[in-house]
Amino acid sequence: MSAGWSWWVIVLIVFNLGVTFFLFVWAPRAKIPTLPDGTTGHVWAHGALREGMHRLPGWWILISLAMYVAAAVYLVLYPGFGNTSGLLDWTSHRELAQATAANDAKLDPVLQRLTAMSAEQAARDPQAQALAMRLFIDNCTACHGRNGFGNPLLGAPNMTDADWLYGGSADEISTSIRSGRSGVMPAWNALGADTVKNLVQYVLSLSGQAHDVGMATAGEAVFKTTCIACHGPEGKGNPALGAPNLTDDVWLYGGTPAAIETSIDQGRQGHMPAWSPRLSDADIHLLTAYVLHLSNRADQTAR
């Protein structure tokens, strides 16, 4: 801080300590008028309650004095009295740096061992899972949830199933984490409300759900001229574009007729941020392994 602010802090400290210490010394000796019965004369509840007067107990005085001594010792040893650094020359930045260095010294050998593994191997390693779970909780739960079940309101996919928008291999998952993803479902309201409803019934039919056969037949013709560019002629999606498979029962934004109609009519904008600026290569490797672990793909690979 500047010299002006430093002196301002010093003046405030001296003033506050001086005033409170004066009151501390003066209060036990102050003469307060009392009535013969030892009360001050103040009454409440129509005279039923009277204010008594007693000296401060000795333990209270001793504790207060100890607090003043502790405050003085603190200001001598640690920074706090303006720009003075204190006899210990302590700084929070130095303590953080020392703690970080000590933590890195313990963590680096562990990370070297885990990053030497493949993501599939790390997904089955208990120590890797423990470290990666903390990374997941700190960085990913805001969208995907603590247990990785996703959030349809945000379009955040479920990490615990085997359904993947952009592919579920270790390399593809790592790319999603490192570089992020941006998925766009355009709004098709220009097709008209009736056409959108027909498409909803056809999409329901693709996943084997109850649907109106006549409307689904009408929607199929539109689907095969409009939607196949992304979702494919059979509606199985396209990982290169992040277009979801419409033939399973996994839904990013919900699989009810109303949710599907909203997706078609208004479109969707899905965004997975790139985590490479925030996370190290080792962090991304561990998170990749953790996502594989959540989806049980590591177990499938082991078999």
C-alpha positions in Angstrom: 0.0 0.0 0.0 1.1 3.6 -0.4 2.7 5.6 2.4 -0.6 7.6 2.9 -2.7 4.5 3.3 -0.1 2.9 5.6 -0.2 5.9 8.0 -4.0 5.8 7.8 -4.0 2.2 9.0 -1.4 3.0 11.7 -3.5 5.9 13.0 -6.6 3.8 13.1 -4.9 1.0 15.0 -3.3 3.3 17.6 -6.6 5.2 18.0 -8.7 2.1 18.5 -6.2 0.4 20.8 -5.7 3.6 22.8 -9.4 4.3 23.3 -10.2 0.7 24.2 -7.2 0.4 26.6 -8.2 3.6 28.3 -11.7 2.3 28.9 -10.3 -1.0 30.1 -8.1 0.7 32.7 -10.7 3.3 33.7 -13.9 1.1 33.9 -12.9 -1.0 36.9 -12.2 2.2 38.9 -15.1 4.3 37.7 -17.5 5.4 40.5 -21.1 4.8 39.5 -23.8 6.2 41.9 -25.9 3.4 43.5 -28.8 3.3 45.9 -28.4 1.9 49.4 -29.7 -1.5 48.1 -26.8 -1.7 45.6 -28.9 -0.9 42.5 -28.5 1.9 40.0 -32.1 3.1 40.3 -33.0 1.9 36.8 -36.2 -0.2 36.8 -38.3 -2.2 34.3 -41.6 -4.0 34.2 -43.2 -1.3 36.4 -40.6 -1.6 39.1 -40.5 -5.4 39.2 -36.9 -5.5 37.8 -34.1 -3.3 39.1 -30.6 -2.9 37.6 -27.9 -4.2 39.9 -24.3 -3.1 40.0 -21.3 -5.4 40.4 -17.6 -5.1 39.8 -16.1 -6.8 36.8 -14.9 -10.3 37.7 -11.2 -10.8 37.9 -11.2 -13.5 35.2 -12.7 -11.0 32.7 -10.0 -8.4 33.4 -7.2 -11.0 33.1 -8.6 -12.3 29.8 -9.0 -8.8 28.4 -5.5 -7.9 29.4 -4.2 -11.1 27.7 -6.0 -10.1 24.5 -4.3 -6.7 24.5 -0.9 -8.4 25.0 -1.7 -10.8 22.1 -2.6 -8.0 19.8 0.6 -6.2 20.5 2.7 -9.4 20.0 0.8 -10.0 16.7 1.6 -6.5 15.4 5.2 -6.9 16.3 5.6 -10.4 14.7 3.3 -10.1 11.7 2.4 -7.5 9.0 -0.6 -5.4 10.0 0.8 -2.2 11.4 0.8 -0.2 8.1 3.6 -1.2 5.8 5.7 -2.9 8.5 6.5 -6.5 7.6 6.8 -7.7 11.2 9.8 -9.5 12.8 8.9 -12.8 11.2 8.7 -11.2 7.7 5.7 -13.4 7.0 3.6 -13.1 3.8 0.6 -15.0 2.6 2.1 -15.3 -0.9 5.3 -16.9 0.5 3.2 -19.4 2.6 1.1 -20.3 -0.4 4.2 -20.8 -2.5 5.8 -23.0 0.1 2.6 -25.1 0.5 2.2 -25.4 -3.2 5.8 -26.6 -3.6 5.4 -29.1 -0.8 2.3 -30.4 -2.4 3.9 -30.6 -5.8 6.8 -32.6 -4.4 4.3 -35.2 -3.2 2.1 -35.1 -6.2 4.6 -35.1 -9.1 5.7 -38.7 -8.6 2.1 -39.9 -8.5 1.2 -37.9 -11.7 4.2 -39.3 -13.5 3.1 -42.8 -12.7 -0.5 -42.2 -13.7 0.2 -40.2 -16.9 2.5 -43.1 -18.0 -0.6 -45.3 -18.1 -3.2 -45.2 -20.9 -6.5 -43.5 -20.0 -8.2 -47.0 -19.9 -5.6 -48.2 -17.4 -5.9 -45.1 -15.3 -9.7 -45.5 -15.2 -9.2 -48.7 -13.2 -6.5 -47.3 -10.8 -8.0 -46.3 -7.4 -5.5 -43.5 -6.9 -6.2 -42.0 -10.3 -9.9 -42.2 -9.6 -9.5 -40.4 -6.3 -7.5 -37.6 -7.9 -9.7 -37.3 -10.9 -12.9 -37.3 -8.9 -11.7 -34.2 -7.1 -10.9 -32.5 -10.5 -14.3 -33.5 -11.7 -16.0 -32.1 -8.6 -14.1 -28.8 -8.8 -14.5 -28.2 -12.5 -17.3 -30.3 -14.1 -20.1 -30.7 -11.6 -21.6 -27.3 -12.3 -23.0 -28.7 -15.5 -22.7 -32.5 -15.4 -23.6 -32.9 -11.7 -21.5 -34.4 -8.9 -22.3 -38.0 -10.0 -22.0 -37.2 -13.7 -25.7 -37.7 -14.5 -25.9 -34.5 -16.6 -28.5 -31.8 -16.8 -31.1 -31.6 -19.5 -31.8 -28.0 -18.7 -28.3 -27.1 -19.7 -27.9 -29.7 -22.4 -25.0 -31.3 -20.4 -24.8 -35.0 -21.3 -25.0 -37.9 -18.9 -21.4 -39.2 -18.3 -22.5 -42.6 -16.9 -24.1 -44.1 -19.9 -22.5 -45.4 -23.2 -24.1 -42.8 -25.4 -21.7 -40.2 -26.9 -22.3 -37.2 -29.0 -18.7 -36.8 -30.2 -17.4 -40.3 -29.7 -16.5 -42.2 -26.5 -12.9 -43.2 -27.2 -10.2 -41.9 -24.9 -8.9 -39.6 -27.6 -12.3 -38.2 -28.4 -13.2 -37.6 -24.8 -9.8 -35.9 -24.2 -10.4 -33.7 -27.2 -13.8 -32.7 -25.8 -12.3 -31.7 -22.5 -9.2 -30.0 -24.0 -10.7 -28.1 -26.9 -14.4 -28.0 -26.0 -17.4 -28.6 -28.2 -20.1 -26.4 -29.8 -23.2 -28.0 -31.0 -25.9 -26.2 -32.9 -29.4 -27.5 -33.7 -31.0 -24.9 -36.0 -34.6 -23.8 -35.4 -37.0 -25.3 -37.9 -40.1 -23.3 -37.0 -40.1 -22.0 -40.6 -41.4 -25.4 -41.6 -44.7 -24.6 -39.9 -46.3 -25.9 -36.7 -48.0 -28.9 -38.3 -44.8 -30.1 -39.9 -42.9 -29.7 -36.7 -45.5 -31.8 -34.8 -45.3 -34.5 -37.6 -41.5 -34.5 -37.2 -41.9 -35.0 -33.4 -44.1 -38.1 -34.0 -41.5 -39.5 -36.4 -38.6 -38.9 -34.0 -40.7 -40.7 -31.3 -41.2 -43.6 -33.7 -37.4 -43.9 -34.3 -36.8 -44.5 -30.6 -39.7 -47.0 -30.3 -42.0 -44.7 -28.3 -45.7 -44.3 -28.6 -46.6 -42.2 -31.5 -49.2 -41.2 -34.1 -48.6 -43.4 -37.1 -50.2 -41.0 -39.6 -48.3 -38.0 -38.4 -45.1 -40.0 -38.2 -45.5 -41.1 -41.8 -45.9 -37.4 -42.9 -42.9 -36.4 -40.8 -40.7 -39.1 -42.3 -40.8 -37.5 -45.7 -39.7 -34.2 -44.2 -37.0 -35.9 -42.1 -35.5 -37.6 -45.1 -35.2 -34.4 -47.1 -34.2 -32.0 -44.2 -32.8 -33.8 -41.2 -30.6 -36.5 -42.7 -27.8 -34.1 -43.4 -26.9 -34.2 -39.7 -28.8 -37.1 -38.2 -28.3 -39.6 -41.1 -31.0 -41.4 -43.1 -31.7 -43.8 -40.2 -31.5 -41.1 -37.5 -28.4 -42.7 -35.9 -26.6 -39.3 -35.6 -23.1 -38.2 -36.6 -20.3 -37.9 -34.0 -18.3 -35.7 -36.3 -21.1 -33.1 -36.0 -22.3 -33.9 -32.5 -25.7 -34.8 -34.0 -27.3 -37.2 -31.5 -28.6 -40.7 -32.2 -32.4 -40.5 -32.4 -33.0 -44.2 -32.4 -32.0 -44.9 -28.8 -33.8 -43.8 -25.6 -31.1 -41.3 -24.5 -32.0 -37.6 -24.7 -29.8 -34.6 -24.2 -32.7 -32.1 -23.6 -35.4 -34.6 -22.7 -37.4 -37.1 -24.7 -41.0 -36.0 -24.0 -43.0 -34.8 -27.0 -42.9 -31.3 -25.7 -39.1 -31.3 -25.2 -38.6 -32.8 -28.7 -40.9 -30.2 -30.2 -39.0 -27.4 -28.5 -35.7 -28.8 -29.9 -37.1 -28.9 -33.4 -39.1 -25.7 -33.3 -36.6 -23.4 -31.5 -33.3 -25.2 -32.0 -30.7 -25.8 -29.3 -27.3 -24.3 -28.6 -24.9 -26.6 -26.7 -21.5 -25.4 -25.6 -18.8 -27.4 -23.8 -16.0 -24.9 -22.9 -12.3 -25.7 -23.6 -10.5 -26.6 -20.4 -7.0 -26.5 -21.7 -6.3 -23.0 -20.5 -7.2 -24.0 -17.0 -6.2 -27.6 -16.7 -2.8 -29.2 -17.3 -2.2 -32.1 -19.6 -2.0 -34.4 -16.6 -5.4 -33.1 -15.3 -7.0 -33.7 -18.7 -5.6 -37.2 -18.8 -7.0 -38.0 -15.4 -10.4 -36.5 -16.2 -10.5 -38.5 -19.4 -9.8 -41.7 -17.4 -12.5 -40.6 -14.9 -15.2 -40.2 -17.6 -14.3 -43.6 -18.9 -14.6 -44.9 -15.4 -18.0 -43.3 -15.0 -19.3 -44.8 -18.2 -17.9 -48.3 -17.3 -16.1 -48.3 -20.7 -12.9 -49.2 -18.8 -14.5 -52.3 -17.5 -15.8 -53.2 -21.0 -12.2 -52.8 -22.4 -10.8 -55.0 -19.6 -13.2 -57.8 -20.7 
